[in-house]
Amino acid sequence: MHDDDRALRDQLRAADPARALPPASPTWLDHRMEQIMTNQSATTTTRTPEAPRGTFRRWMPMVGVAAGLAIAAAIVAPLVLGGPEPTVEALQPPMGDGLASGSCLALEPATVAAQEQAFAATVLPTQGDTVMLEVTERFTGDVADRVEVAQGDAMTSDSSGVLFTVGQSYLISAVNGTITGCGVTGADSAELRAVYDAAFPG
């Protein structure tokens, strides 16, 4: 054996904490080995704790249901209730006496601009002598969603009357709750529309 090997062995023996103990007997070693080989260690099952679910996860299904009900209500409610009722006002038909002087004057944008109410409307299907107008455009004045007016007579002496036809669109003006005739109110034609556009620019 080399001298270096002896020196290393002496160092290992000196570092051994059990060097002062007497050696174990062969009988004890055999008995201890038999115990180790025959005894089975109890199997320990390690269970990973389940992470607690957050409040957000618990409420997610309820939030989804609530959102679905809100969307359904927004869609169904207008269908069931029919939406808000349209406002309705009544106007008198043209009186058949012209604008002010008993005869119709040449139609000017200034005449239309002087009206208290001016709007465009379409005639709805109605029964009897009352006409229902669905307002589609407002030029001036406070005008309801719908306007009721008694059916007039276009065959007046000064041609100031207006005969409303179902489904037809009209440009209508009124002062003091009475529709203005003499061409100020009439079917929505290109010529009358140009006068209204000039009276209410922009």
C-alpha contacts under 8 A as a table, 3 or more apart, distances in Angstrom:
res1	aa1	res2	aa2	distance
1	M	5	D	6.55
1	M	6	R	6.98
2	H	5	D	5.28
2	H	6	R	6.53
3	D	6	R	5.15
3	D	7	A	6.25
4	D	7	A	5.09
4	D	8	L	6.22
5	D	8	L	5.12
5	D	9	R	6.17
6	R	9	R	5.10
6	R	10	D	6.14
7	A	10	D	5.14
7	A	11	Q	6.29
8	L	11	Q	5.09
8	L	12	L	6.31
9	R	12	L	5.11
9	R	13	R	6.21
10	D	13	R	5.17
10	D	14	A	6.14
11	Q	14	A	5.08
11	Q	15	A	6.30
12	L	15	A	5.11
12	L	16	D	6.28
13	R	16	D	5.14
13	R	19	R	6.74
14	A	19	R	7.46
16	D	19	R	5.42
17	P	20	A	7.50
18	A	21	L	5.36
19	R	22	P	7.89
24	A	28	W	6.82
24	A	29	L	6.85
25	S	28	W	5.44
25	S	29	L	6.42
26	P	29	L	5.07
26	P	30	D	6.15
27	T	30	D	5.22
27	T	31	H	6.23
28	W	31	H	5.08
28	W	32	R	6.10
29	L	32	R	5.16
29	L	33	M	6.12
30	D	33	M	5.18
30	D	34	E	6.21
31	H	34	E	5.16
31	H	35	Q	6.45
32	R	35	Q	5.16
32	R	36	I	6.38
33	M	36	I	5.12
33	M	37	M	6.26
34	E	37	M	5.21
34	E	38	T	6.15
35	Q	38	T	5.36
35	Q	39	N	5.89
36	I	39	N	5.73
37	M	40	Q	7.84
53	R	57	R	6.42
53	R	58	R	7.13
54	G	57	R	5.48
54	G	58	R	6.68
55	T	58	R	5.19
55	T	59	W	6.31
56	F	59	W	5.28
56	F	60	M	6.04
57	R	60	M	5.23
57	R	61	P	7.91
58	R	61	P	7.13
59	W	62	M	5.35
59	W	63	V	6.10
60	M	63	V	5.13
60	M	64	G	6.22
61	P	64	G	5.14
61	P	65	V	6.31
62	M	65	V	5.15
62	M	66	A	6.16
63	V	66	A	5.11
63	V	67	A	6.13
64	G	67	A	5.16
64	G	68	G	6.21
65	V	68	G	5.11
65	V	69	L	6.24
66	A	69	L	5.16
66	A	70	A	6.21
67	A	70	A	5.12
67	A	71	I	6.30
68	G	71	I	5.23
68	G	72	A	6.19
69	L	72	A	5.06
69	L	73	A	6.06
70	A	73	A	5.12
70	A	74	A	6.22
71	I	74	A	5.11
71	I	75	I	6.39
72	A	75	I	5.18
72	A	76	V	5.94
73	A	76	V	5.14
73	A	77	A	5.50
74	A	77	A	5.74
74	A	78	P	7.13
75	I	78	P	6.40
75	I	79	L	7.08
76	V	79	L	5.18
76	V	80	V	6.12
77	A	80	V	5.15
77	A	81	L	5.79
77	A	82	G	7.80
78	P	81	L	5.19
78	P	82	G	5.13
78	P	83	G	4.99
79	L	82	G	5.25
79	L	83	G	7.35
81	L	84	P	7.90
82	G	85	E	7.90
86	P	144	A	7.89
86	P	145	D	5.58
86	P	146	R	6.87
87	T	144	A	5.34
87	T	145	D	5.07
87	T	146	R	6.19
88	V	144	A	5.49
88	V	145	D	6.00
88	V	146	R	4.70
88	V	147	V	5.57
88	V	148	E	7.12
89	E	143	V	7.84
89	E	144	A	5.96
89	E	146	R	6.53
89	E	147	V	5.02
89	E	148	E	6.15
90	A	147	V	5.50
90	A	148	E	4.54
90	A	149	V	5.88
90	A	177	G	7.72
91	L	147	V	6.81
91	L	148	E	6.17
91	L	149	V	5.25
91	L	174	A	7.93
91	L	177	G	5.16
91	L	178	T	5.43
91	L	179	I	6.52
92	Q	149	V	5.79
92	Q	150	A	6.80
92	Q	177	G	6.19
92	Q	178	T	4.44
92	Q	179	I	5.98
93	P	149	V	6.09
93	P	150	A	6.08
93	P	151	Q	7.14
93	P	152	G	5.96
93	P	161	G	7.76
93	P	162	V	7.81
93	P	178	T	5.95
93	P	179	I	5.27
93	P	180	T	7.78
94	P	97	D	7.96
94	P	152	G	7.18
94	P	160	S	6.82
94	P	161	G	5.69
94	P	162	V	7.21
94	P	178	T	6.34
94	P	179	I	5.09
94	P	180	T	5.51
94	P	181	G	5.31
95	M	98	G	7.60
95	M	160	S	7.87
95	M	161	G	7.48
95	M	178	T	7.88
95	M	181	G	7.88
96	G	156	T	6.33
96	G	157	S	7.61
96	G	158	D	6.93
96	G	159	S	7.55
96	G	160	S	5.26
96	G	161	G	5.86
96	G	181	G	7.37
97	D	100	A	7.28
97	D	101	S	7.63
97	D	102	G	4.71
97	D	103	S	6.66
97	D	158	D	7.27
97	D	160	S	7.11
98	G	101	S	6.43
98	G	102	G	4.70
98	G	103	S	4.75
98	G	104	C	5.10
98	G	158	D	6.89
98	G	160	S	5.87
98	G	181	G	6.66
98	G	182	C	5.87
99	L	102	G	6.74
99	L	103	S	7.01
99	L	104	C	6.41
99	L	105	L	7.72
99	L	180	T	6.99
99	L	181	G	7.17
99	L	182	C	6.88
100	A	103	S	7.56
101	S	104	C	7.82
102	G	158	D	7.99
103	S	158	D	6.10
104	C	158	D	6.67
104	C	159	S	7.90
104	C	160	S	7.07
104	C	182	C	5.19
105	L	182	C	7.42
107	L	111	T	6.76
107	L	183	G	6.87
107	L	184	V	6.88
108	E	111	T	5.34
108	E	112	V	6.88
108	E	195	V	6.93
109	P	112	V	5.20
109	P	113	A	6.06
109	P	195	V	5.25
109	P	196	Y	6.52
109	P	198	A	5.84
109	P	199	A	4.55
110	A	113	A	4.93
110	A	114	A	6.21
110	A	199	A	6.17
111	T	114	A	5.32
111	T	115	Q	7.05
111	T	184	V	7.89
112	V	115	Q	5.54
112	V	118	A	7.83
112	V	173	S	7.21
112	V	184	V	6.50
112	V	195	V	7.68
112	V	196	Y	6.70
112	V	199	A	6.05
113	A	196	Y	7.87
113	A	199	A	4.89
113	A	200	F	6.67
115	Q	118	A	6.62
115	Q	173	S	6.14
115	Q	174	A	6.00
115	Q	175	V	5.78
116	E	140	T	6.94
116	E	141	G	5.69
116	E	173	S	7.44
116	E	174	A	6.06
116	E	175	V	5.16
116	E	176	N	7.41
117	Q	139	F	7.53
117	Q	140	T	5.36
117	Q	141	G	4.46
117	Q	142	D	6.84
117	Q	143	V	6.98
117	Q	173	S	5.39
117	Q	174	A	5.12
117	Q	175	V	6.59
118	A	138	R	6.36
118	A	139	F	5.22
118	A	140	T	5.22
118	A	141	G	6.63
118	A	171	L	7.43
118	A	172	I	5.62
118	A	173	S	4.23
118	A	174	A	6.54
119	F	135	V	6.95
119	F	136	T	7.58
119	F	137	E	5.49
119	F	138	R	4.34
119	F	139	F	5.28
119	F	140	T	7.04
119	F	143	V	7.64
119	F	171	L	5.94
119	F	172	I	5.40
119	F	173	S	6.50
120	A	135	V	5.91
120	A	136	T	5.56
120	A	137	E	4.89
120	A	138	R	6.41
120	A	139	F	7.95
120	A	169	S	7.08
120	A	170	Y	5.63
120	A	171	L	4.52
120	A	172	I	6.02
120	A	188	D	7.77
121	A	133	L	5.69
121	A	134	E	5.16
121	A	135	V	4.18
121	A	136	T	5.10
121	A	137	E	6.86
121	A	169	S	5.59
121	A	170	Y	5.44
121	A	171	L	6.63
121	A	172	I	7.47
122	T	133	L	5.47
122	T	134	E	5.16
122	T	135	V	6.59
122	T	136	T	7.10
122	T	166	V	7.73
122	T	167	G	6.06
122	T	168	Q	5.64
122	T	169	S	4.26
122	T	170	Y	6.26
123	V	131	V	7.03
123	V	132	M	5.98
123	V	133	L	4.62
123	V	134	E	6.28
123	V	164	F	6.96
123	V	165	T	6.48
123	V	166	V	4.83
123	V	167	G	5.14
123	V	168	Q	5.78
123	V	169	S	6.55
124	L	131	V	7.39
124	L	132	M	5.53
124	L	133	L	5.88
124	L	134	E	6.60
124	L	166	V	5.69
124	L	167	G	6.17
125	P	131	V	7.99
125	P	132	M	7.44
125	P	166	V	5.68
125	P	167	G	7.43
126	T	130	T	7.07
126	T	131	V	6.11
126	T	132	M	6.52
126	T	166	V	7.94
127	Q	130	T	6.99
127	Q	131	V	7.89
129	D	150	A	5.77
129	D	151	Q	5.39
130	T	148	E	6.62
130	T	149	V	5.70
130	T	150	A	4.42
130	T	151	Q	5.73
131	V	148	E	5.67
131	V	149	V	5.26
131	V	150	A	5.80
131	V	151	Q	5.90
131	V	164	F	7.42
132	M	146	R	6.76
132	M	147	V	5.81
132	M	148	E	4.74
132	M	149	V	6.68
133	L	146	R	5.45
133	L	147	V	5.00
133	L	148	E	6.27
133	L	149	V	7.94
134	E	145	D	6.45
134	E	146	R	4.76
134	E	147	V	6.73
135	V	138	R	7.46
135	V	144	A	7.47
135	V	145	D	5.49
135	V	146	R	5.58
135	V	147	V	7.29
138	R	141	G	7.63
138	R	143	V	7.11
139	F	200	F	6.60
144	A	147	V	6.62
151	Q	162	V	7.98
151	Q	163	L	6.55
151	Q	164	F	6.69
152	G	161	G	6.04
152	G	162	V	5.63
152	G	163	L	5.47
152	G	164	F	7.55
153	D	156	T	6.47
153	D	161	G	5.32
153	D	162	V	6.07
153	D	163	L	5.71
154	A	159	S	6.22
154	A	160	S	6.95
154	A	161	G	4.27
154	A	162	V	4.85
154	A	163	L	5.23
155	M	159	S	6.11
155	M	161	G	6.77
156	T	159	S	4.94
156	T	160	S	6.37
156	T	161	G	6.03
157	S	160	S	7.78
158	D	182	C	7.61
159	S	182	C	6.36
160	S	181	G	4.52
160	S	182	C	4.04
160	S	183	G	6.79
161	G	181	G	5.68
161	G	182	C	7.08
162	V	181	G	6.75
162	V	185	T	7.23
162	V	186	G	6.64
164	F	168	Q	7.46
165	T	168	Q	5.55
168	Q	187	A	7.27
169	S	187	A	6.05
169	S	188	D	5.59
170	Y	185	T	7.21
170	Y	186	G	5.54
170	Y	187	A	4.27
170	Y	188	D	4.58
171	L	184	V	7.94
171	L	185	T	5.57
171	L	186	G	5.65
171	L	187	A	6.14
171	L	188	D	5.36
171	L	192	L	7.62
171	L	193	R	7.53
172	I	179	I	7.04
172	I	180	T	7.57
172	I	184	V	7.06
172	I	185	T	4.45
172	I	186	G	6.60
173	S	179	I	5.76
173	S	180	T	5.63
173	S	184	V	6.53
173	S	185	T	5.77
174	A	177	G	6.12
174	A	178	T	5.19
174	A	179	I	4.07
174	A	180	T	5.07
175	V	178	T	5.43
175	V	179	I	6.53
175	V	180	T	6.80
179	I	185	T	7.35
180	T	184	V	6.09
180	T	185	T	6.08
181	G	184	V	5.48
181	G	185	T	5.41
181	G	186	G	7.86
182	C	185	T	7.19
183	G	186	G	5.91
186	G	192	L	7.52
187	A	192	L	7.75
188	D	192	L	6.40
188	D	193	R	6.25
189	S	192	L	5.37
189	S	193	R	5.90
190	A	193	R	5.07
190	A	194	A	6.15
191	E	194	A	5.28
191	E	195	V	6.71
192	L	195	V	5.15
192	L	196	Y	6.39
193	R	196	Y	5.08
193	R	197	D	6.05
194	A	197	D	5.06
194	A	198	A	6.17
195	V	198	A	5.15
195	V	199	A	6.16
196	Y	199	A	4.93
196	Y	200	F	6.03
197	D	200	F	5.17
197	D	201	P	5.41
197	D	202	G	7.86
198	A	201	P	5.50
